[in-house]
Amino acid sequence: MVTPFSNTAVPSEVGQPAGYHAPSEHGLQAVLWDMDGTIVDTEPYWIEAERALVAAHGGSWSDEQAKGLVGQALTFSAGVLQAAGVQLSVREIIDTLTHQVTARVSEAVPWRPGARELLSALHEGGVPCALVTMSEQQLALEVSRHLPDGTFELLVTGDQVARGKPDPEAYQTAFDSLAKARVLHKEHVVAIEDSLPGVTSARAAGVVTLGVPHFVALPEDAADYQWTTLAGRTVEDLQNLVRSHVGRATGGRATA
């Protein structure tokens, strides 16, 4: 069972598998995961829903307009869709898009390469993971339902924060909540993101930021590190990334 964000601390060993060991204070302590484009390739679902909604209101929706919404808060996206001619309220637009994308995910989950495998390895290794997404709880719970119980200790979703990505609130919220149950240091916590609003949010929150671009390329210096894919990546790779980050004498960026 996954727990949406609340002010209640979650015991650090609840729901952990046999052989669990608390993460070292000197290594990787937690991983914060973006969802759309990072764990699941839902961007085509969102774009299809956006295009259909705009068309239903007599407008047109370009690929460039769609790319501009990748990683953005849904309230921001709804405003752009209103400007494109959608004559619905922000809430109605968000509900319409979320319902359509959730329905598609319930039929077929488009996993990103390596994401499930790395999530499983982190869970087996006792490294707590949180989901930090601008999608609303309905969709986040649907994706989580297709993963083993306990994969995520916490969900922070777009309808639970006042300011969406690129603001740091979502990542800061996830860090603070996980830190209630254990000692955490931001230089030992990795956020995995695919979009520019996402990496901007994570970096502003002060955690180690790993960009894995997918639908839209990331500027070279947008994240602390960039990988081309999660396929074949291991917990040890994340441990090495944290060791490299902690050991660096300057604030430069790198590709690992």
KEKE-3310 file (N, C-alpha, C; in steps of 0.2 Angstrom, whole numbers, plus 5000, padded with zeros to 4 digits):
npx = (5004:5003:5006:4998:5005:5005:5004:5008:5021:5029:5034:5051:5053:5042:5033:5044:5055:5060:5077:5079:5089:5093:5096:5113:5120:5130:5129:5119:5103:5089:5077:5069:5056:5051:5036:5028:5035:5047:5045:5034:5029:5020:5018:5013:5000:4995:4996:4988:4976:4975:4975:4963:4954:4956:4952:4939:4934:4935:4948:4966:4980:4997:5013:5023:5017:5012:5024:5028:5022:5026:5031:5026:5016:4999:4989:4995:4996:4983:4979:4986:4979:4966:4969:4971:4959:4950:4935:4933:4933:4948:4948:4939:4946:4958:4952:4946:4957:4965:4956:4955:4969:4972:4963:4968:4981:4976:4972:4984:5000:5013:5028:5044:5060:5070:5065:5056:5064:5075:5068:5063:5075:5080:5070:5071:5084:5081:5081:5072:5059:5050:5037:5036:5026:5018:5006:4989:4983:4974:4979:4992:4990:4985:4996:5005:4998:5001:5013:5024:5018:5023:5033:5034:5036:5029:5018:5018:5008:5002:4990:4992:5000:5004:5011:5017:5029:5040:5043:5051:5043:5036:5046:5053:5043:5042:5055:5055:5045:5049:5060:5055:5055:5068:5086:5090:5100:5102:5112:5113:5102:5093:5085:5076:5072:5064:5061:5063:5056:5055:5068:5073:5065:5069:5083:5082:5076:5087:5092:5101:5102:5096:5095:5086:5083:5069:5056:5058:5073:5086:5094:5112:5118:5107:5104:5112:5118:5117:5109:5107:5098:5088:5089:5098:5104:5109:5107:5120:5125:5118:5123:5136:5135:5130:5142:5151:5146:5146:5159:5164:5173:5169:5155:5152:5144:5140:5141:5136)
npy = (4994:5011:5027:5043:5060:5066:5074:5065:5055:5041:5026:5020:5007:5000:4989:4985:4974:4957:4956:4969:4984:4999:5013:5019:5033:5039:5036:5033:5038:5040:5040:5051:5051:5057:5055:5055:5052:5048:5036:5031:5031:5042:5054:5054:5050:5061:5071:5067:5067:5081:5087:5082:5088:5102:5102:5098:5110:5118:5122:5120:5110:5110:5101:5108:5116:5106:5100:5111:5110:5099:5092:5102:5110:5105:5115:5126:5121:5120:5133:5137:5129:5134:5147:5142:5140:5132:5131:5129:5128:5129:5118:5109:5106:5100:5089:5082:5079:5071:5060:5054:5051:5042:5032:5027:5022:5012:5002:4999:5000:5011:5007:5015:5011:5002:5007:5001:4990:4996:5003:4991:4986:4995:4995:4982:4984:4992:5005:5020:5026:5040:5046:5060:5070:5080:5076:5071:5064:5053:5048:5045:5035:5025:5021:5017:5006:4996:4992:4983:4981:4993:4999:5013:5024:5035:5047:5062:5073:5083:5089:5091:5101:5118:5126:5121:5111:5121:5126:5123:5116:5104:5094:5098:5095:5081:5077:5082:5075:5062:5063:5064:5051:5046:5049:5061:5068:5081:5080:5067:5062:5057:5064:5059:5064:5069:5081:5099:5108:5099:5095:5108:5111:5101:5103:5116:5113:5107:5094:5080:5080:5071:5070:5062:5063:5062:5065:5078:5086:5090:5105:5105:5108:5108:5099:5091:5079:5069:5055:5044:5034:5024:5010:4996:5002:5002:5001:5003:5011:5023:5025:5027:5039:5048:5047:5053:5066:5071:5071:5080:5095:5107:5116:5112:5104:5087:5073:5057)
npz = (5000:4996:5002:5001:5002:5019:5035:5044:5050:5043:5048:5047:5043:5040:5030:5023:5014:5018:5025:5024:5026:5035:5025:5023:5032:5025:5012:4998:5002:4999:4986:4975:4964:4948:4938:4925:4910:4915:4924:4918:4901:4897:4891:4877:4879:4886:4877:4866:4873:4876:4863:4858:4866:4863:4850:4851:4855:4844:4840:4836:4839:4841:4839:4845:4854:4863:4868:4875:4887:4894:4909:4916:4929:4931:4932:4926:4913:4910:4909:4897:4888:4889:4883:4870:4866:4873:4881:4895:4913:4924:4933:4927:4915:4920:4926:4915:4907:4916:4919:4906:4903:4914:4912:4900:4905:4914:4905:4898:4903:4899:4902:4905:4899:4910:4922:4931:4935:4942:4952:4959:4963:4972:4981:4986:4992:5002:5001:5003:4993:4985:4976:4965:4958:4945:4940:4945:4961:4957:4945:4949:4959:4951:4942:4953:4957:4948:4952:4964:4981:4993:4985:4983:4997:4999:4991:4982:4975:4961:4965:4978:4982:4983:4974:4959:4950:4940:4953:4969:4979:4979:4979:4990:5000:4999:5003:5016:5022:5021:5029:5042:5047:5047:5047:5035:5022:5010:5001:4999:4993:4979:4965:4951:4935:4920:4913:4910:4919:4929:4933:4937:4948:4957:4959:4964:4976:4982:4982:4975:4958:4945:4928:4915:4901:4889:4881:4878:4875:4887:4893:4893:4906:4914:4924:4939:4935:4920:4913:4898:4898:4909:4908:4912:4923:4940:4958:4963:4954:4957:4970:4967:4960:4970:4979:4970:4969:4982:4984:4975:4973:4967:4961:4948:4934:4928:4917:4920)
capx = (5000:5007:5003:4999:5008:5001:5008:5010:5027:5029:5039:5055:5054:5035:5032:5050:5055:5065:5084:5080:5094:5092:5101:5118:5120:5136:5128:5112:5098:5082:5077:5063:5055:5046:5032:5027:5041:5052:5044:5030:5029:5013:5017:5009:4993:4993:4996:4982:4970:4975:4973:4956:4950:4956:4949:4932:4932:4936:4955:4971:4985:5003:5018:5027:5013:5012:5031:5029:5018:5030:5034:5023:5010:4992:4986:4998:4994:4976:4979:4988:4974:4961:4972:4971:4952:4946:4931:4931:4937:4954:4947:4936:4951:4962:4948:4945:4964:4967:4952:4957:4975:4971:4959:4973:4985:4973:4972:4991:5005:5019:5034:5050:5066:5074:5062:5053:5069:5078:5063:5063:5081:5080:5065:5075:5090:5079:5082:5065:5057:5044:5034:5035:5023:5013:4999:4985:4983:4971:4984:4998:4988:4984:5002:5007:4994:5004:5020:5023:5016:5029:5038:5034:5033:5025:5016:5017:5005:5001:4984:4993:5005:5001:5015:5019:5036:5047:5044:5054:5038:5034:5052:5054:5038:5044:5061:5053:5041:5053:5065:5052:5056:5075:5090:5092:5104:5100:5117:5113:5095:5093:5079:5076:5068:5065:5059:5067:5053:5056:5075:5073:5062:5073:5089:5080:5075:5094:5094:5105:5097:5098:5091:5085:5078:5065:5052:5061:5080:5088:5101:5118:5119:5101:5104:5118:5120:5112:5110:5103:5092:5089:5090:5104:5107:5109:5108:5127:5126:5116:5127:5142:5133:5130:5149:5154:5143:5148:5166:5166:5176:5166:5148:5151:5139:5144:5137:5139)
capy = (5000:5017:5033:5049:5064:5068:5076:5059:5052:5034:5022:5019:5000:4998:4987:4983:4966:4953:4958:4976:4987:5006:5016:5022:5040:5041:5034:5034:5038:5040:5042:5054:5049:5060:5049:5055:5053:5045:5029:5029:5035:5044:5060:5053:5050:5067:5075:5065:5070:5089:5088:5080:5093:5108:5101:5098:5117:5121:5124:5116:5109:5108:5097:5113:5118:5100:5100:5116:5108:5093:5093:5108:5109:5105:5122:5130:5118:5121:5140:5137:5126:5140:5152:5139:5140:5127:5135:5126:5130:5125:5112:5105:5104:5095:5083:5079:5076:5066:5055:5051:5047:5037:5026:5023:5018:5006:4997:4997:5004:5011:5008:5018:5006:5001:5011:4996:4986:5000:5003:4985:4985:5000:4993:4976:4986:4996:5013:5023:5030:5044:5048:5067:5071:5085:5073:5071:5057:5048:5044:5042:5029:5020:5019:5013:4999:4991:4990:4979:4985:4996:5002:5020:5025:5042:5050:5069:5074:5090:5092:5091:5106:5125:5128:5115:5112:5121:5128:5117:5114:5096:5090:5099:5092:5074:5076:5084:5070:5056:5064:5063:5044:5044:5055:5062:5074:5082:5078:5059:5060:5058:5065:5057:5068:5069:5087:5105:5110:5094:5096:5114:5110:5097:5107:5122:5110:5106:5087:5078:5080:5066:5071:5056:5066:5058:5068:5084:5086:5094:5108:5101:5110:5108:5094:5089:5073:5066:5048:5044:5029:5020:5003:4993:5005:4999:5004:5004:5017:5029:5026:5030:5046:5051:5048:5058:5072:5073:5072:5085:5101:5113:5116:5110:5099:5082:5068:5050)
capz = (5000:4996:5006:4999:5007:5024:5040:5048:5048:5041:5051:5042:5041:5038:5023:5020:5013:5022:5023:5024:5030:5034:5021:5027:5032:5021:5005:4995:5007:4997:4979:4973:4957:4944:4935:4918:4906:4919:4925:4912:4895:4896:4887:4871:4881:4888:4871:4863:4877:4875:4856:4857:4870:4859:4844:4853:4856:4838:4839:4834:4845:4838:4843:4849:4860:4867:4871:4880:4893:4897:4916:4920:4933:4927:4932:4921:4907:4909:4907:4890:4884:4888:4878:4864:4864:4877:4885:4902:4919:4925:4936:4922:4910:4923:4927:4909:4905:4920:4918:4900:4904:4919:4908:4895:4909:4916:4900:4896:4906:4895:4906:4903:4900:4916:4928:4936:4937:4947:4958:4962:4966:4977:4987:4989:4995:5008:5000:5002:4987:4985:4969:4966:4951:4944:4939:4952:4964:4954:4940:4952:4962:4946:4941:4958:4958:4944:4955:4970:4987:4996:4980:4985:5003:4999:4985:4982:4968:4959:4969:4985:4983:4981:4968:4955:4946:4943:4960:4973:4984:4979:4981:4997:5003:4999:5007:5023:5025:5022:5034:5048:5049:5047:5045:5028:5020:5004:4996:4999:4991:4972:4961:4944:4932:4913:4910:4913:4925:4935:4936:4940:4954:4961:4960:4969:4983:4985:4981:4969:4952:4939:4922:4910:4896:4885:4876:4876:4877:4893:4892:4896:4912:4918:4930:4941:4931:4915:4910:4892:4900:4916:4906:4914:4928:4946:4964:4964:4950:4960:4975:4964:4958:4976:4981:4966:4970:4989:4984:4971:4976:4964:4959:4941:4932:4925:4914:4922)
cpx = (5004:5003:5004:5002:5003:5006:5010:5016:5026:5035:5044:5056:5047:5035:5038:5051:5060:5072:5085:5085:5093:5098:5107:5118:5126:5135:5121:5107:5091:5083:5070:5062:5050:5042:5032:5033:5047:5051:5039:5030:5022:5012:5013:5001:4990:4992:4990:4976:4970:4973:4966:4952:4950:4952:4941:4929:4934:4943:4959:4977:4992:5008:5022:5023:5013:5019:5032:5026:5021:5033:5030:5017:5004:4989:4989:4996:4987:4975:4981:4982:4968:4963:4971:4963:4947:4942:4928:4935:4944:4953:4944:4941:4956:4959:4948:4952:4966:4963:4954:4964:4975:4968:4964:4978:4982:4972:4979:4996:5012:5026:5040:5056:5070:5071:5060:5059:5073:5074:5063:5069:5082:5076:5068:5081:5088:5080:5075:5065:5051:5043:5033:5032:5018:5006:4996:4985:4980:4975:4990:4996:4987:4991:5005:5004:4997:5011:5019:5022:5023:5034:5039:5032:5029:5024:5015:5015:5003:4995:4985:4998:5002:5005:5018:5026:5035:5048:5047:5049:5037:5040:5054:5049:5040:5050:5059:5049:5045:5058:5062:5054:5063:5079:5092:5096:5103:5105:5117:5106:5095:5086:5080:5071:5069:5064:5063:5063:5055:5063:5076:5070:5066:5079:5087:5079:5082:5096:5098:5101:5100:5093:5091:5080:5075:5061:5055:5068:5081:5094:5106:5119:5113:5101:5111:5122:5115:5114:5105:5097:5093:5090:5097:5107:5105:5109:5115:5128:5124:5120:5134:5141:5133:5138:5152:5152:5146:5156:5169:5168:5172:5159:5147:5146:5143:5139:5140:5136)
cpy = (5006:5023:5039:5054:5066:5071:5071:5056:5044:5031:5019:5012:4997:4995:4985:4976:4963:4955:4965:4979:4995:5009:5020:5030:5043:5039:5036:5033:5037:5042:5045:5054:5054:5054:5050:5056:5050:5038:5027:5034:5038:5050:5059:5053:5057:5072:5073:5067:5078:5090:5087:5086:5100:5107:5101:5105:5121:5124:5119:5116:5106:5104:5102:5115:5112:5100:5105:5115:5102:5095:5099:5106:5109:5111:5126:5127:5120:5128:5141:5134:5131:5145:5149:5138:5135:5131:5131:5129:5126:5118:5107:5102:5099:5088:5079:5075:5070:5060:5051:5047:5042:5031:5023:5019:5012:5001:4995:5002:5005:5013:5011:5012:5007:5004:5006:4992:4990:5001:4997:4984:4989:4998:4987:4978:4990:5003:5016:5027:5034:5045:5056:5069:5077:5082:5072:5064:5052:5044:5041:5035:5023:5017:5014:5006:4994:4989:4986:4984:4987:4999:5009:5020:5031:5044:5058:5071:5081:5093:5092:5097:5113:5127:5122:5116:5117:5124:5122:5114:5107:5092:5091:5096:5084:5073:5077:5078:5063:5057:5064:5056:5042:5050:5055:5068:5075:5080:5070:5057:5062:5059:5063:5060:5068:5076:5093:5108:5106:5095:5103:5114:5106:5100:5113:5119:5108:5098:5086:5077:5076:5067:5065:5059:5061:5061:5074:5084:5091:5098:5104:5102:5111:5104:5093:5084:5072:5059:5048:5039:5026:5012:5001:4996:5002:5003:5007:5011:5023:5030:5029:5038:5050:5052:5053:5065:5075:5074:5077:5092:5107:5111:5114:5105:5093:5077:5061:5045)
cpz = (5000:4999:5003:5004:5013:5029:5045:5046:5047:5044:5046:5039:5040:5031:5020:5019:5018:5020:5022:5029:5029:5030:5025:5026:5027:5013:5002:5000:5005:4989:4978:4966:4954:4941:4928:4914:4909:4921:4920:4907:4893:4892:4881:4873:4883:4881:4867:4866:4876:4868:4855:4860:4866:4853:4845:4854:4850:4836:4837:4839:4841:4843:4848:4855:4865:4871:4876:4887:4897:4904:4919:4924:4929:4927:4927:4914:4905:4906:4899:4886:4884:4883:4871:4862:4868:4882:4891:4907:4920:4928:4931:4917:4914:4924:4921:4907:4909:4920:4912:4900:4909:4916:4903:4899:4912:4911:4898:4899:4902:4899:4902:4904:4907:4923:4933:4939:4943:4953:4962:4966:4972:4983:4990:4993:5001:5007:4999:4996:4987:4977:4970:4959:4951:4942:4946:4954:4961:4949:4944:4956:4957:4943:4946:4959:4954:4946:4962:4976:4990:4991:4982:4993:5004:4992:4986:4975:4967:4963:4976:4987:4980:4975:4965:4952:4941:4950:4964:4978:4984:4981:4988:5002:5004:5004:5015:5026:5026:5028:5041:5051:5049:5046:5038:5027:5013:4999:4995:4996:4983:4969:4954:4940:4924:4910:4913:4919:4931:4938:4939:4947:4959:4963:4965:4976:4986:4985:4975:4963:4946:4933:4917:4905:4891:4879:4873:4879:4883:4891:4896:4903:4917:4924:4933:4937:4926:4913:4903:4894:4907:4914:4908:4920:4935:4952:4965:4960:4953:4966:4973:4962:4965:4979:4977:4968:4977:4988:4979:4975:4973:4963:4952:4940:4928:4922:4916:4918)
residu = (MET:VAL:THR:PRO:PHE:SER:ASN:THR:ALA:VAL:PRO:SER:GLU:VAL:GLY:GLN:PRO:ALA:GLY:TYR:HIS:ALA:PRO:SER:GLU:HIS:GLY:LEU:GLN:ALA:VAL:LEU:TRP:ASP:MET:ASP:GLY:THR:ILE:VAL:ASP:THR:GLU:PRO:TYR:TRP:ILE:GLU:ALA:GLU:ARG:ALA:LEU:VAL:ALA:ALA:HIS:GLY:GLY:SER:TRP:SER:ASP:GLU:GLN:ALA:LYS:GLY:LEU:VAL:GLY:GLN:ALA:LEU:THR:PHE:SER:ALA:GLY:VAL:LEU:GLN:ALA:ALA:GLY:VAL:GLN:LEU:SER:VAL:ARG:GLU:ILE:ILE:ASP:THR:LEU:THR:HIS:GLN:VAL:THR:ALA:ARG:VAL:SER:GLU:ALA:VAL:PRO:TRP:ARG:PRO:GLY:ALA:ARG:GLU:LEU:LEU:SER:ALA:LEU:HIS:GLU:GLY:GLY:VAL:PRO:CYS:ALA:LEU:VAL:THR:MET:SER:GLU:GLN:GLN:LEU:ALA:LEU:GLU:VAL:SER:ARG:HIS:LEU:PRO:ASP:GLY:THR:PHE:GLU:LEU:LEU:VAL:THR:GLY:ASP:GLN:VAL:ALA:ARG:GLY:LYS:PRO:ASP:PRO:GLU:ALA:TYR:GLN:THR:ALA:PHE:ASP:SER:LEU:ALA:LYS:ALA:ARG:VAL:LEU:HIS:LYS:GLU:HIS:VAL:VAL:ALA:ILE:GLU:ASP:SER:LEU:PRO:GLY:VAL:THR:SER:ALA:ARG:ALA:ALA:GLY:VAL:VAL:THR:LEU:GLY:VAL:PRO:HIS:PHE:VAL:ALA:LEU:PRO:GLU:ASP:ALA:ALA:ASP:TYR:GLN:TRP:THR:THR:LEU:ALA:GLY:ARG:THR:VAL:GLU:ASP:LEU:GLN:ASN:LEU:VAL:ARG:SER:HIS:VAL:GLY:ARG:ALA:THR:GLY:GLY:ARG:ALA:THR:ALA)
# end
